[in-house]
Amino acid sequence: MDAARRSGDIIVVGGYGQVGQEVVRVLASAFPDRVVVAGRSAARAEAFARRVGEGARGLGLDVTSPSALGRLAGAALVVMCLDQQDTAFVEHCLRSGIDYVDVTAREASLVAFERLGPIANQAGSTAVLSVGVAPGLTQVLAAQAVSSLDAVDRLDLVVLLGGGDAHGAAAIEWTLENLAAPFDVIRAGQRHRVHGFREAIQVQFPGERRPRSAWRFNFPDQRAAARTLAVPTVSTWLCFEPPLMSEWAALSVRAGLGHLLKWSWLRRALAWVAMRLRVGSDVCSVQARAEGHSAGAPAARVATLQGRREAELTGRVAAEVARDLLTGHRPGGVLHLDQYVEPDAFLRRIVSAVPDSGYEVREAEASKSR
């Protein structure tokens, strides 16, 4: 598509939230006088824009309102940090030639947005989905892990979150809602129903002395990766730091307490407590392990990115994708992150830009027991 640097506004919806703030900070310094901090509260958007400086501006914008579509005139790119219930806003962006970056993890939305590919192609716009940690970095690491194997039989994606990190209320509530929820995984090319935190595998991150347990969890990346990477069996697993948090969560599910989390008032109350009583570190690490065959022999490859502060890491990933779109990498259509970037180069870029992070790819012993 257009190989030139694009002009026009860069609208960050949810730009005063935890993830959006990092996106705004990075893009405002790289593209002064172009970044618009958008959200339902015009006052909060304007206040944060003033703190950032660099010519950033605030905008009151409710994406559920029909009037929102008329406020996109002059935009080159929208970075969306809020969940949406339908495709109207995204469809308008793509029909108008506005590129779109989606940082959210609502699977129904991701699947619906995928269907907008023909609209984007016709208008010459590009949408990048699954932008963040999970979905996002997990899929890019998966693409890197499978790249050296001749055939891939199984892919395990692992997310490690620190209990001492500053997670937003919406993210905590979503995690609690999905803690014991039933969901589908792709196993041998077919969908199978499983439950959160009822099965575990042993994983070990670089620098750790011993393996830890990671438990099944309903991140949407596992089903997206099965499609984009054509892997027959894909699962995503979640663990916390300190490890005792993972064990508490699994014990609660085994004790039958998970069904209580269907009550929204209880999730809100627990999220309120979790935001104020942080335990452990602010670690945020992701790993992909691919098993299959290479040169006719069983083989396994593990790719890991270790970092801190999940919201900041998510924001940096989104900002780097936005930077690529704004500087001419616009293939057109609707793509997931692992389809848009060159995995190894992108992962190295993220690590070079994020303090206290590291990236490693290694060969591993194939295991039939996983």
Secondary structure by P-SEA (a helix, b strand, c coil): cccccccccccccccccaaaaaaaaaaaaacccccccccccaaaaaaaaaaaccbbbbbbccccccccccccccccbbbbccccccaaaaaaaaaacbbbbbccccaaaaaaaaaaaaaaaaacbbbbccccccccaaaaaaaaaacccccccbbbbbbbbbccccccaaaaaaaaaacccccccccccbbbbbbcccbbbbbbcccccbbbbbbbbbcaaaaaaaacccccbbbbbbbcccaaaaaaaaaaaaaccccccccaaaaaaaaaaaaccccccbbbbbbbbbbbbcccccbbbbbbbbbccaaaaaaaaaaaaaaaaaaccccccccccccccaaaaaaaaaaaaccccbbbbbbbcccccc
